[in-house]
Structure formats: C-alpha cells, structure tokens
Amino acid sequence: MTLPILSRRTLIGGAAALSAMPAAAQTGPGDEIVELWPGPPPGDTGARIARKVADQSRGAATPDRWVTGIARPVVVVRRPARPNGAAALLCPGGGYGFLSYDNEGTSQAAWLNARGVTAFILLYRLPNEGWASRALVPLQDAQRAMRVIRARAAGFGIAANRVAVLGFSAGGHLAGSLATRHALATYTPVDAADRLSARPDLAGLVYPVISFSAPFTHAGSRDMLLGPEQTPAQRREWSIETRVDAATPPILLVHASDDGLVPPDNSIALYQTMRAAGRPAALHIFEDGGHGFGVRLPATRSASAWPSLFATFAAGQGIFPA
C-alpha cells in the first residue's frame, strides 16, 4: 500500500490524522532500544494506542518517517564509532501531533555520532492519544529518559555530567520544558533511577516553540499539548520563557528569519529572559532556512551552519570536547 503524502504544516496545525495508515516499525533491526518505564507509563487509561508510521521519504538518502501511536515510550540509542563521553537526548518535533523521527532524530544522531557524541532519540508519548494529565505526558518521558540515561551512563560509555538535550520545533518546547522544569515532580518515582537529576547539562533549541501566551505563539502545538479546556494561566505556565531560574542550564537557540510557521520571536523571547536571569545563552537567527530544516539544508543556506555552532557552544560549556 502506498502511503499518502501529507503536509507537515497540515499535521502540525492539528487538522489531519494518521489513523488510516498501516502500522509499521520505525526502528531498524540493529537499533538499540531502551524502554523508559518498567510498567505502564504514568497517565495510562487503558486506551488502545497502535504504532503508525507515515513515510514521507523522497529517496533512500533522505528518510523521513513520521511516527504516532506511542504507547511505550523508548529511547533509540545511536553509538559513535569513537565515543568521547558526551551524550545528547534528541526530541523530534511535530506539533505534539507526530514525531519527525528521521529529520529531527536519526539525521541528528548521525552528525552527533560523527563528532563522537552518543545520541538517544526520544520517542515520547503524544498528549492527544488518550493519556490522563495530557500536558505532563511528554515531559514525564523526557525527565525519565534523562534519568535512565544517567543511571546507565557507564554501560553507554558516557559521562553522566555531560548529557545535553537537543529539541526541534515542538520538540524544542519539550527540550525547553526539560531545561526549565527538570525538578518538577510530574510522576511517582518507579525505581532508583528516579533519584537522579533530570536536569540536562545543556540545551539546544532549534526553531523551537517557546511561548504559549504571546501573540506569536504556535497555536497548533499549544492546543495539542494543553487541549480544548486550556486557561490563560495554563498557557503562561507552559511558556518556557516564564520558567527560567538560576538552575536553568546553558541554552543555545537557533531560528531562521523566514520561518513562517514558528516565528523567531519565540527564540528571541527566551534569549532575553536568559540574559535577564544571567544564564549562559546564545542566539543565532539566520537569514533563510524556513522551518523544519534539520541538518539537510544546502551549504548555500545560512541556517546550515547551526550544527557547528552548537558543537562550539557545547564545547565552551565543557559538554563536548574542544
């Protein structure tokens, strides 16, 4: 069966669903999979959730699978040939309605691996798939992932104090939530790993959704996370720029001026808050690149430079080697 080609803009807007698409595996036979929860995840209501994948690929060189139906959140581990002890938790975007697994997951793991960084692609639960306390669900998985990674750091060959988070679009909102709400008790501890900190040592937010209360908010991501009964207080509570404090890790922000989906005002708002709080931060706004560019822009587009800038920032903070 040939899968229909859907617009990412349509899905991020929350207007389309993948319910008619067949189930498929999103990981390869050699992938190393780590389940996050020893039993049912928090917020389980018994809803039937089936894994589905929409394949948007335009060729073998540019795989592009979108994943929904995540009943059992996992991290997919991608190890470098020559690990240097650094690690990154990857949070793909998709408007909290799907996960852009390849463009913002496997492709990111590849360039990180080439730099000796161990990558963990987070397949987190989507809030609109039948979970209780829907707004907490992605953050629960991100917190748990960071703790599990640290608990097993020796086995992964990484340093527990050199773990970054890198998020894209709505995944940038999740990574920003982890950076600013890592200490929030979102679930009842399940094992010894939950005694460890969920604070990332550094955060990279690429074309991120930041504010849910400003005029430039991305309404699709906001509504998917908070649901139809949201209040102004909830919108402010889940705006990343309102949560910065002395424990917020260093943050690098990347955006393109011509992003017509998630305006760069999002990154600017968080950068200004980080500066006001005296927290380490860097902001790169490029002339062109649009939205959802991942690492696939040609060198002629200015935003293609962001991975090297992120690596330099991470090295300056002692997370990646110089």
ROPAVEX-841836 format. One line per field, with one value per residue (C-alpha): residue number from 1; residue in one letter; x, y, z. Coordinates in steps of 0.001 Angstrom, whole numbers, plus 524288, in hexadecimal, padded with zeros to 5 digits. Each point is the difference from the previous one (the first is absolute). Layout:
! ROPAVEX-841836
num	(NUM,...) .
residu	(A,...) .
u	(X,...) .
v	(Y,...) .
w	(Z,...) .
//
This chain:
! ROPAVEX-841836
num	(1,2,3,4,5,6,7,8,9,10,11,12,13,14,15,16,17,18,19,20,21,22,23,24,25,26,27,28,29,30,31,32,33,34,35,36,37,38,39,40,41,42,43,44,45,46,47,48,49,50,51,52,53,54,55,56,57,58,59,60,61,62,63,64,65,66,67,68,69,70,71,72,73,74,75,76,77,78,79,80,81,82,83,84,85,86,87,88,89,90,91,92,93,94,95,96,97,98,99,100,101,102,103,104,105,106,107,108,109,110,111,112,113,114,115,116,117,118,119,120,121,122,123,124,125,126,127,128,129,130,131,132,133,134,135,136,137,138,139,140,141,142,143,144,145,146,147,148,149,150,151,152,153,154,155,156,157,158,159,160,161,162,163,164,165,166,167,168,169,170,171,172,173,174,175,176,177,178,179,180,181,182,183,184,185,186,187,188,189,190,191,192,193,194,195,196,197,198,199,200,201,202,203,204,205,206,207,208,209,210,211,212,213,214,215,216,217,218,219,220,221,222,223,224,225,226,227,228,229,230,231,232,233,234,235,236,237,238,239,240,241,242,243,244,245,246,247,248,249,250,251,252,253,254,255,256,257,258,259,260,261,262,263,264,265,266,267,268,269,270,271,272,273,274,275,276,277,278,279,280,281,282,283,284,285,286,287,288,289,290,291,292,293,294,295,296,297,298,299,300,301,302,303,304,305,306,307,308,309,310,311,312,313,314,315,316,317,318,319,320,321,322) .
residu	(M,T,L,P,I,L,S,R,R,T,L,I,G,G,A,A,A,L,S,A,M,P,A,A,A,Q,T,G,P,G,D,E,I,V,E,L,W,P,G,P,P,P,G,D,T,G,A,R,I,A,R,K,V,A,D,Q,S,R,G,A,A,T,P,D,R,W,V,T,G,I,A,R,P,V,V,V,V,R,R,P,A,R,P,N,G,A,A,A,L,L,C,P,G,G,G,Y,G,F,L,S,Y,D,N,E,G,T,S,Q,A,A,W,L,N,A,R,G,V,T,A,F,I,L,L,Y,R,L,P,N,E,G,W,A,S,R,A,L,V,P,L,Q,D,A,Q,R,A,M,R,V,I,R,A,R,A,A,G,F,G,I,A,A,N,R,V,A,V,L,G,F,S,A,G,G,H,L,A,G,S,L,A,T,R,H,A,L,A,T,Y,T,P,V,D,A,A,D,R,L,S,A,R,P,D,L,A,G,L,V,Y,P,V,I,S,F,S,A,P,F,T,H,A,G,S,R,D,M,L,L,G,P,E,Q,T,P,A,Q,R,R,E,W,S,I,E,T,R,V,D,A,A,T,P,P,I,L,L,V,H,A,S,D,D,G,L,V,P,P,D,N,S,I,A,L,Y,Q,T,M,R,A,A,G,R,P,A,A,L,H,I,F,E,D,G,G,H,G,F,G,V,R,L,P,A,T,R,S,A,S,A,W,P,S,L,F,A,T,F,A,A,G,Q,G,I,F,P,A) .
u	(80000,8051E,7FF11,7FA2C,80902,7FB86,8048D,807A3,7F972,7F2AE,80376,80683,7F3A3,7F89C,7F6CC,80417,80199,8077F,7F56E,7FE17,80E45,8053B,80892,80E8A,80C78,80767,80CD7,809A9,803F3,80CFC,7FABB,80240,7F311,7FE70,7F249,7FE06,7F5CE,8005B,7F124,7F4F7,80428,7F9EE,7F2D5,7FC63,7F147,7FF7A,7FDDF,803C2,80B7F,805A2,80D28,7FED3,80A18,7FDEE,80B6B,802C0,80D2E,80420,80ADB,8092D,8093D,7F587,7F773,7F496,7F6D4,7F5A5,7FC2A,7F377,7F9AE,80AB9,7FAAE,80D67,809A1,80E20,80D33,806E0,80E96,8097F,80E1F,80BBC,80B95,808F1,7F82B,80540,7F733,7F634,7F1B1,7F3E3,7F1A6,7F8DD,7F1EA,7F9F5,7F531,7F2DF,7F6ED,7FD91,7F7E4,80AA6,80EB8,808F2,80860,80A1F,8014B,80105,80482,80869,805FB,803CA,805A9,808A1,8070D,80120,805C5,809C2,804AA,80114,7F349,7F6D5,7F212,7F333,7F406,7F428,7F341,7F731,7F165,7F6E9,7F66C,7F3F8,80074,7F7D6,808CC,7FBD7,8062C,80352,808BD,8094D,801AA,80B45,80759,7FE72,806A0,80ACF,802E7,7FFFB,808C5,80A2B,7FFEE,800F0,80B4A,8073F,7FCFB,805FE,80ACC,80B06,7F9BE,7FDF7,80E1F,7FC20,80243,7F3CA,8036B,80162,7F245,7F9AD,7F234,7FD77,7F210,7F955,7F35B,7F644,80B3D,80706,7F4D8,80199,80EBD,7FDCA,7F620,80A0C,80A31,7F70E,7F73C,80975,7FD75,7F131,7FA1A,7F7E8,7FEE5,801A6,80DD0,800A7,80E08,80D76,8021F,7F5D1,808F6,808E5,7FEE0,7F851,806FD,806F7,80DB5,7FD3D,7F484,7FF99,7F2DE,7FE88,7F499,7F941,7F238,80225,7F484,7F1E1,7FAED,80689,7F9BA,80A40,7FCA4,7FEA0,7F1E0,8009B,80A86,7F989,7F2A7,80567,8071A,7F5F5,7F35B,7F33B,7FD85,80C92,80043,8085E,80700,80394,804DE,8091E,80415,80448,80711,80E89,80423,7F862,80759,80E44,8072B,80D8F,7FF9E,7FD12,80B4C,806F7,7F763,8032C,7F4CF,7FF3C,7F5D7,7FE5A,7FA8D,7F732,7F9A1,7F1BE,7FAF7,806CB,804EA,80DAE,7F99E,7FF19,80EB5,801CC,7F69B,80769,80D43,7FBD6,7FB36,80C9E,807F7,7F7AE,8020E,80EA6,7FFD2,80955,7F93A,802B2,7F679,801F0,7F5BD,8033D,7FB42,7F9DA,7FCA5,7F174,7FAC4,80337,80D1D,80702,80DAE,7FC0D,801AA,809E2,80C16,7FABD,7F583,804FB,7F8F5,807E4,80AE3,7F8B9,805B0,80DCF,7FB6A,7F927,80C39,80838,7F665,7FFAB,80EDD,8007A,7F71D,8086F,7F5DC,80677,80ECD,806D2) .
v	(80000,80D82,809A8,80D3B,80BB1,8099D,80DC5,801EA,80D3C,7F963,7F614,809E6,80802,7F47A,7FEBD,7F285,7F29C,7F3CF,7F688,7FA61,7FC48,7F25F,7FCEB,7FEBF,7FF20,80CCB,7F9FA,7F779,7F20F,80463,80B16,7FFD6,802B8,803B0,8004A,80B03,7FA8B,7F284,7FF53,80825,80E46,809FD,804DD,7F2F9,7FF17,7F31B,806CA,7F7BC,80695,7FA11,803C3,80664,8057E,8091E,7FEED,80D26,7FBF2,8055F,7F609,7F763,80B63,807D8,7F721,80734,7F819,805E9,7F7DB,7FFE3,7F639,7FF60,7F77C,7FC0E,80B5B,7FC52,805A7,7FAFE,7FFC4,803A8,7FDED,8065F,7F835,807E0,804D3,80BC5,7FEE2,80A6E,7FCD7,806A5,7FCE3,80328,804E5,7FFCB,809A8,7FEA7,80967,7F623,7F8B6,7F747,7FE10,80367,7F422,80115,80E83,80378,7F2F8,7F6CD,80AD8,80759,7F3B6,7FE38,80D01,7FEA8,7F257,8055F,80915,7F4E8,8033D,7F503,80321,7FBED,80238,801DC,7FA32,806E3,7FE73,8096E,8072C,7FDFB,7F119,7FCF8,80315,805F9,80D34,801B6,80BE9,7F894,7F404,80467,80621,7F39D,7F857,80A1C,80066,7F13F,7FED6,80915,7F84A,7F2C9,804DE,8047E,7F376,7F803,8098A,7F64F,7F602,80A4E,80495,80DEA,8099A,8024D,80E7A,8024C,7FD59,80A52,800BD,80439,802DA,8049C,807C2,7FA37,7F71C,80CBA,80377,7F2CF,801AE,80DB1,7FA9A,7F60A,80AB3,8088D,7F5FD,7F4C7,80037,7FFF6,7F39F,7FB67,7F19E,7F6C9,7FA43,7F20F,7FBC5,80488,8078B,809C1,8046F,805E8,80DA0,8022E,80CDF,80024,80579,80835,80253,802BC,804DA,80074,807DC,7FD7F,802BC,80811,80870,7FB74,80D3F,809B9,80484,7F867,7F2F6,7F3E4,7FCC9,7F229,7FB83,80723,7FA0E,7F245,800B9,8070E,7FB89,80745,803C3,807C3,80C62,80C56,7FB91,7F30B,806E4,80830,7F475,7F847,80B70,7FD26,80E20,80101,7F4C0,8044B,80031,7FE3E,7F149,8015E,7FA10,80735,80119,8020B,804A0,7FEB7,805F2,804E2,80D7A,7FA61,7F5E0,801E4,7F58E,802A5,80E19,8030C,8088E,7F340,7FE82,80E90,7FF9C,7F514,80600,80CCA,7F8DD,7F83A,80C86,806A5,7F45A,80000,7F25B,7FBD4,800F9,801BC,803E7,7FDDB,80552,7FD1A,80705,7F411,7F1EB,8001A,7F60E,7F1B9,8007C,7F67D,7FDDF,7FE9D,80DCF,8022B,807A1,80B99,80207,80743,7F7A1,7F428,804C5,7FD49,7F276,80551,80B79,7F6C6,7F793,80C19,80497,7F28B,7FF82,80D5F,7FAF7,7F3DF,7F663,7FC89,7FF08,80BC1) .
w	(80000,7FCB2,80B19,7FCAB,8008C,80A5B,80298,80C94,8011B,7FF85,80A76,808DC,7FF07,805A0,7F469,7FB49,80613,7FC88,80436,7F261,7FE69,8027B,80B8C,7FD52,807D0,80116,80446,7F8E8,80385,805A6,8082A,80E9F,806BD,80E52,805B3,809A0,80938,80684,7FF90,7FA48,7FE70,80924,7FB77,7F9D5,7FE19,7F8E0,7F2FF,7F440,7F962,7F392,7FA34,7F2A0,7F6B8,7F48E,7F68F,7F9A6,7FA79,7F2DF,7FE74,807C9,80268,80715,8085E,805F5,8088C,808CC,80BC5,807FB,80930,80A4D,80AEB,80532,7FFC5,7FD4E,7FCB4,7F3DC,802C5,7F52A,80408,7F94E,7FB1B,808EE,80BCF,8073D,80BEC,7FBFE,7FD96,7FAA5,801F2,7F34C,80040,7F25B,7FCF8,7F98D,806E1,80AF9,7F5D5,7FA25,800E4,7F4AE,802AC,7F528,7FD23,80E61,80561,7F7FE,7F7AF,80C4E,8060C,7F400,8011D,80EB3,7FE74,7F624,80AE6,809D5,80713,80413,7FBB9,8063B,7F781,808B6,7FB32,809A5,801D2,7F91E,808D1,7F776,80006,80BFB,80B8E,80CE2,80353,7F1A2,8019D,808F1,7F758,7F712,80B63,8081B,7F526,7FE4F,80E92,800D7,7F402,805DA,80CAD,7F934,7F79D,80C22,80765,7F4F4,7FC6D,80239,7F6F7,7F58E,80139,80357,80B16,8080C,80135,7F14E,7FB0D,7F76A,7FAB1,7F1F9,7FBB3,7F3A0,7FE3E,809C8,8040E,802F9,80905,80692,8012E,8055A,809AD,8046E,80179,80838,806DB,8024C,80EAC,7FEF7,805C7,7F462,803D7,80B68,8003D,7FAFD,802E1,80417,7F357,80471,80ADE,7F5A0,7FA6D,7F37F,7FD7E,7F2D6,800A0,7F3EC,7F6D9,7F16D,7FAFF,7F146,7FA42,80D16,80464,80C55,80408,80135,80443,7F6D2,7F325,7F85E,8065C,7F79B,802E6,7FA97,80984,80B3F,7FD81,7FE20,80D03,80852,7F9B7,7FDD5,80E3E,801A7,80822,7FEF9,80C5E,7F99D,7F3E0,8083C,80852,7F3FD,7F9A6,800FC,80198,80CCD,80670,7FF4C,80D07,805B8,7FD4F,7F181,7F837,7F4FC,7F3F8,7F1B1,7F751,7F135,7F6FD,7F220,7FD20,7F57D,808DE,7FC8E,80945,80CF8,7FFB0,80523,80A5B,807B8,800F3,80254,80B8C,806BE,7FD1B,80634,80C14,800FE,7FF24,80A4A,80907,7FD9F,7FA29,7F50F,7F2D3,7F18C,7F554,7F15C,7F6C3,7F1DB,7F3F1,7F9D8,802BE,802A8,809A5,8020D,7F91D,80903,7FAA7,7F1CD,7FAFC,7F511,803C6,7F85E,80A6F,80BD2,80A1A,7FBA7,80902,80C9F,8039B,8008A,80836,8094F,80122,802DC,80A59,80642,80025,80662,80ABC,8020B,7FAD4,7F309,7FF02,7FA3D) .
//
